[in-house]
Every structure is written in structure tokens, then in C-alpha cells.
Amino acid sequence: MASDQISELPDSLFDHILSFLPTKQAITTCLSSKRWSHLRWSLPILDLDDFNFHSLHSFLQYADTIMSMRDHSETLRKFHLILRSTNGNVPRMKINTWINTAVLDSKVEHVEIYDKTLNKFNIEIPPRIFNCNTISILKLSGVKVAAPSFIRCPLLQDLALKFCGATDLGGYSVVPINKGRLKNLVSADVYDYPFTLETLSNVTALRIDTIGFSNRLHPATFYNLIHMEIRYYSPDFSRITILECLQNFPKLETLIIIEFNDTEWLGESVPECVSSHLKEFHLGNYRGLYDELELARFIMKNASFLNIISIRGRVTLTENSTQEMLQRLSSCPKSSVNCRLLFE
């Protein structure tokens, strides 16, 4: 009876259920019944992962079969390619064929491509992917980008670029971002990727390894930014103090700094976001250094709407050191009566 009820599900609903399964399992499920067998041609999500394949040949055979049997008149919601095996390098021509088929023939909406092999950069992304009019999510890691490539996806909302090698342009190895075409961009996550922040000034959420502006005197203002995570803040990389930086994010509500190492940031001017909008401040790898303590003190003293200040101590701290740091932080005056101090 249960089997009959499942068989009566409309194709659209069963398609949705299949989207939660890895592609290999989804195809196996389709082939288990004549009622569903035709759905294997129009799976909404394709993931090509070389994990658990005993040889490069078997993975290539599987991937070629998956890509060739698909009905490309059906929209592909997500294309996921990940290499992590040591069985050998996938031929670049194969990768280009898979990507071009997914992007150009299937009108893909969500693309994630990762190279997690030891050498990385075995995957070279064809430039045409950056001009796709249907992509709303694009995440790349450990890949090379063929030149010339400008990110011009007009519907792009979520962008992640990590450890991406590219052509040398003006002294920097970057994939240029066409700011004028990324008006819908909401979230960006960039790491080890040198380019100016101005190209991402429309986002509401930003994760980045270090801070840098191409023009320190007239940097871009991020009027929409409410959530920001900085993995490492140091003047050696940032060329701008934390207070100068925060002046450019007037609506910021959540600030996360994974590690702070700046000895020349103090100032009297309170950024607008701190005094009027900041609700959460998280500081990691805390060692109890003077400048870390002063930053936490500055935030607590001036953030009138702060709800949470969270400090995560470095894992090597002793219990005595942790208690001493907590006492110092607890003694800092708080502007917000609702502020909770969390020390981990």
C-alpha cells in the first residue's frame, strides 16, 4: 500500500525528493521502478565526485554517461563537480565538456566546482561560465580560470572564490569582477584572492580573509552590508585601521574577527555602525593582548545596541589565564543594558 502511494506521487514532487540524494543513488532509485525510470533523464541536481571510485577510468565513464544521458531541455538547478582523488588527473577537455554542457545546454542555476587534490589547479574553468545569464550561485575553490574572464552573471546572488589561480592582470592574479553587472549580489565569500573590495560593495553579507581597499582616501561605502566576517586583521595586509574600515560599513549589525593583530588602531572617532547598528561582535583566537582587550572594551563602551559580545580564547590558554581574561572583560563598561558577554 505504501509502495502504491509513493508511485502515485506527481513527477514534480518525486523530482524534489530525488534532489536530496547523491546523483548515483537518485539514478538507482529511478531505475527501481518503470514508473520513475524516465526521471533519470531530467534530474534537477548533478554531482560528479570522484570519491569512492576505484580508478580514474571508472569515474570518467560514470561522469560521461551522466552528462550524455541528460535531457538538456530540462533546467538543471545545481551542478556540483569535486575532485579529491589521487588516481590521476582528469583531462581538461573532459572537464570543459562537462561544465559547458551543464552551463550552456541545461541553463544551470547553481554551480559549485572544487579541486581538493594535493596539487590543485587541475580544473581550468572555461570563460563562458562567467557570462551565464541563469547562474545565481557560483562557488569555486582550488581552480584555474582561463583568460580573459570577467564575472558578468547578471542574476548572481551568492559568490564564493577561494584559492583561485588566474591570469596576471596589473600585478595581481585575479578574476576581474564586473561591478556593473552584479547588482543582485547578496553574499560573497572570498579567500586568498587579491582584488579590491569596491567590486563587492552591493553585498549584505561578506566573508573575507583580509581587508584592503584600492584607494585608502576614498574607499567604497557598503550601504547594504549587515554581516561581515574577517578571518585575519593585521595592518601588514589591511593598510587601513579597523576604525577606518568600519566607517565604510554604516549599517553593519554583526562583526566577526577570527584573529586580530593590530597595534595602531585606537582612535576617538566612533563609526556609525558601532554606535547605531552593531548587535553582535565576535572575536576569536583571543590571547589577552592589550590591543585585543582595548578593541573589546571599545565595542562594549560605544555599541548602544549590542546584544552579544563573544570572545573565543586561543586553545592553548591555561585555565588561570582564561579566568583572568574573563575578569578583565567583565569589568569593561557596557553602553547597552542588554549586552551579554560570552567567553569560550
C-alpha positions in Angstrom: 0.0 0.0 0.0 2.8 2.4 0.9 4.5 1.5 -2.4 1.4 2.3 -4.3 1.1 5.7 -2.6 4.6 6.6 -3.5 4.1 5.6 -7.1 1.1 8.0 -7.3 3.3 11.0 -6.4 3.4 13.6 -9.2 6.7 13.8 -11.1 7.4 17.2 -9.8 7.3 16.1 -6.1 9.3 13.0 -6.8 11.9 15.1 -8.6 12.1 17.3 -5.5 12.7 14.2 -3.3 15.4 13.0 -5.7 17.2 16.3 -5.4 18.2 15.4 -1.8 20.0 12.3 -2.9 23.5 11.9 -4.4 23.2 11.5 -8.2 24.3 7.8 -8.1 21.6 7.0 -5.6 19.0 9.1 -7.4 19.6 7.2 -10.7 19.4 3.8 -8.8 16.1 4.9 -7.3 14.7 5.9 -10.7 15.7 2.5 -12.2 14.0 0.6 -9.4 10.6 1.3 -11.0 9.3 1.7 -14.5 7.0 4.5 -13.1 10.1 6.6 -12.3 12.7 5.4 -14.9 12.1 8.3 -17.2 13.0 10.8 -14.5 16.7 9.8 -14.6 17.0 11.9 -17.8 15.9 15.1 -16.0 17.4 15.0 -12.5 17.4 18.6 -11.1 20.9 18.1 -9.4 24.0 16.5 -10.9 27.0 15.9 -8.7 30.3 14.5 -10.1 32.5 13.4 -7.2 35.5 11.1 -7.8 35.4 9.8 -4.2 34.9 6.1 -3.9 35.8 5.3 -7.5 38.5 2.7 -7.7 40.1 4.2 -10.8 40.1 7.4 -12.9 38.7 5.4 -15.8 35.6 4.3 -13.8 34.9 7.9 -12.7 35.3 9.3 -16.3 33.0 6.6 -17.6 30.4 7.4 -14.9 30.6 11.2 -15.5 30.4 10.9 -19.3 27.4 8.7 -19.0 25.6 11.0 -16.6 26.2 14.1 -18.8 25.3 12.4 -22.1 22.0 10.9 -21.0 20.6 14.0 -19.5 17.6 15.8 -21.3 19.1 19.3 -21.7 15.8 20.8 -22.4 15.1 20.5 -18.6 16.5 23.1 -16.3 19.4 22.0 -14.1 19.2 23.5 -10.7 22.6 22.5 -9.4 25.9 21.3 -11.0 28.5 20.1 -8.5 31.9 18.9 -9.5 34.6 17.9 -6.9 38.0 16.2 -7.4 39.8 14.8 -4.5 41.3 11.5 -5.6 44.9 10.7 -6.3 44.0 8.2 -9.1 45.2 10.7 -11.7 44.3 14.0 -13.4 41.0 14.3 -15.2 41.7 15.5 -18.8 41.0 19.2 -19.1 38.9 18.6 -22.3 36.6 16.3 -20.3 36.1 18.9 -17.6 35.4 21.7 -20.1 32.8 19.4 -21.8 31.0 18.7 -18.6 31.0 22.3 -17.5 29.9 23.7 -20.9 27.2 21.1 -21.1 25.8 21.9 -17.7 26.1 25.7 -18.1 25.2 26.2 -21.7 22.8 23.4 -22.5 21.0 23.0 -19.2 20.6 26.6 -18.1 22.1 25.8 -14.7 21.3 28.0 -11.7 23.7 26.8 -9.0 27.4 25.8 -9.7 30.0 24.5 -7.3 33.4 23.3 -8.5 36.1 22.3 -6.1 39.6 20.9 -6.7 40.7 19.3 -3.4 43.6 17.2 -4.8 47.1 17.8 -3.4 48.3 19.8 -6.4 45.1 21.8 -7.0 44.5 23.8 -10.2 43.8 20.6 -12.2 40.5 22.2 -13.2 40.5 25.2 -15.5 37.2 27.0 -15.7 36.2 28.0 -19.2 35.4 31.7 -19.5 31.9 31.2 -20.8 30.7 30.2 -17.3 31.2 33.8 -16.2 28.8 35.1 -18.8 25.9 32.7 -17.9 22.6 34.5 -17.6 21.0 31.9 -15.4 23.6 31.3 -12.6 22.5 32.7 -9.2 25.1 30.8 -7.0 28.7 30.3 -8.0 31.3 28.7 -5.8 34.8 27.9 -6.9 37.8 26.6 -5.0 41.3 25.5 -6.0 40.7 26.0 -9.7 42.3 27.9 -12.5 40.5 30.4 -14.6 41.2 30.8 -18.3 41.8 34.3 -19.6 40.3 36.7 -20.3 37.5 36.1 -17.7 35.2 38.8 -16.3 32.4 37.8 -13.9 29.3 39.1 -15.6 26.5 36.9 -14.4 23.6 39.4 -14.0 21.5 37.1 -11.7 24.4 36.2 -9.4 23.4 36.4 -5.7 25.9 34.2 -3.9 29.6 34.2 -4.9 32.5 32.2 -3.3 36.1 32.3 -4.6 38.8 30.5 -2.7 42.4 29.8 -3.8 41.6 30.5 -7.4 44.6 30.9 -9.8 44.2 33.2 -12.8 45.9 35.3 -15.3 48.2 38.1 -14.1 46.5 41.4 -14.6 48.2 44.6 -13.4 50.4 42.7 -11.0 47.6 40.7 -9.4 46.4 37.2 -10.1 42.6 37.8 -10.2 39.4 37.1 -11.9 38.0 40.6 -12.6 34.5 41.3 -11.4 32.3 43.4 -13.5 30.7 45.5 -10.7 28.0 46.9 -13.0 26.6 43.5 -13.8 26.4 42.2 -10.2 23.6 44.3 -9.0 21.8 41.3 -7.4 24.8 40.1 -5.5 23.8 39.5 -1.8 26.6 37.3 -0.3 30.3 37.0 -1.1 32.9 34.7 0.4 36.5 35.3 -0.8 39.8 33.9 0.4 43.4 34.2 -0.7 42.0 36.3 -3.6 43.6 39.7 -4.1 41.3 42.3 -5.5 39.6 45.5 -4.4 36.6 45.4 -2.1 34.8 48.0 -4.2 33.7 45.4 -6.6 31.6 43.8 -3.9 30.1 46.9 -2.4 26.5 45.8 -3.0 26.5 42.7 -0.7 24.7 42.3 2.6 27.0 39.5 3.8 30.7 39.3 3.3 33.4 36.8 4.4 37.0 37.7 3.6 40.5 36.8 4.7 41.9 40.3 5.0 40.7 43.9 4.3 42.1 46.1 1.6 40.9 49.0 -0.5 42.4 50.2 -3.7 42.0 53.8 -2.6 42.6 54.4 1.1 41.5 58.1 0.9 38.2 57.4 -0.9 37.2 53.7 -0.3 33.8 52.4 -1.3 30.9 52.6 1.2 29.0 49.4 1.7 25.5 50.7 2.4 23.8 47.3 2.4 26.4 45.3 4.4 24.9 44.0 7.7 27.1 40.9 8.3 30.9 40.7 8.0 33.5 38.1 8.9 37.2 38.9 8.7 39.5 35.9 9.1 42.6 37.8 9.9 43.0 41.5 10.7 46.6 42.9 10.6 48.0 46.2 9.3 50.6 44.2 7.4 47.8 43.2 5.0 45.0 45.7 5.5 46.7 49.0 5.0 43.7 50.5 6.9 42.9 50.5 10.6 39.8 48.7 12.0 38.1 52.0 12.8 38.7 53.4 9.3 37.4 50.1 7.9 34.2 50.2 9.9 33.5 53.8 8.8 32.7 52.3 5.4 30.1 49.9 6.7 27.4 52.2 8.2 24.7 49.6 8.6 26.8 46.7 10.0 25.0 44.6 12.6 27.3 41.6 13.0 31.1 41.7 13.0 33.2 38.6 13.3 37.0 38.8 13.5 38.7 35.4 13.7 42.1 36.8 14.7 43.1 40.4 15.5 46.6 41.7 15.4 46.7 45.5 15.0 48.7 47.7 17.4 47.8 51.1 15.8 44.1 51.1 15.6 43.0 53.3 18.5 41.1 56.5 17.9 38.4 58.8 19.2 36.0 58.6 16.3 33.2 56.1 16.8 32.0 54.6 13.5 28.3 55.0 12.8 27.7 51.2 12.7 29.2 50.8 16.2 27.1 53.5 17.8 23.8 52.9 16.0 23.6 49.4 14.5 26.0 46.8 15.8 24.2 43.9 17.6 26.8 41.2 17.7 30.6 41.2 18.0 32.7 38.0 17.9 36.5 37.9 18.4 38.4 34.7 18.0 41.9 33.4 18.9 41.9 35.7 21.9 45.3 35.9 23.7 44.5 38.6 26.2 46.9 41.1 24.5 46.4 44.8 25.1 45.1 45.7 21.7 42.6 42.8 21.7 41.3 43.9 25.1 41.1 47.5 24.1 39.1 46.6 21.0 36.6 44.6 23.0 36.4 47.5 25.5 35.9 50.0 22.7 33.0 47.9 21.3 31.3 47.4 24.6 31.7 51.1 25.6 30.3 52.5 22.3 27.8 49.9 20.9 24.5 51.1 22.3 22.5 48.3 20.6 24.9 45.4 21.3 23.2 42.2 22.3 26.2 39.8 22.3 29.9 40.1 22.6 31.5 36.7 22.2 35.2 36.1 22.9 36.8 32.8 22.0 40.1 32.1 23.7 43.1 30.5 21.9 43.1 26.8 22.6 46.5 26.9 24.2 45.3 29.2 27.1 45.5 27.8 30.6 42.5 27.8 33.0 44.1 30.5 35.1 44.7 32.7 32.1 41.2 32.2 30.9 39.7 33.3 34.3 42.0 36.3 34.4 40.9 37.4 30.9 37.2 36.9 31.7 37.6 39.1 34.8 39.2 41.9 32.8 36.5 41.7 30.1 33.7 41.6 32.7 34.9 44.8 34.3 34.6 46.7 31.0 31.7 49.3 31.0 28.8 48.4 28.6 26.8 51.0 26.8 24.0 48.5 26.1 22.0 47.2 29.1 21.1 44.1 27.0 24.6 43.1 26.2 25.7 39.6 27.2 29.4 38.7 27.4 30.2 35.1 26.3 33.8 33.8 26.8 34.6 30.4 25.4 
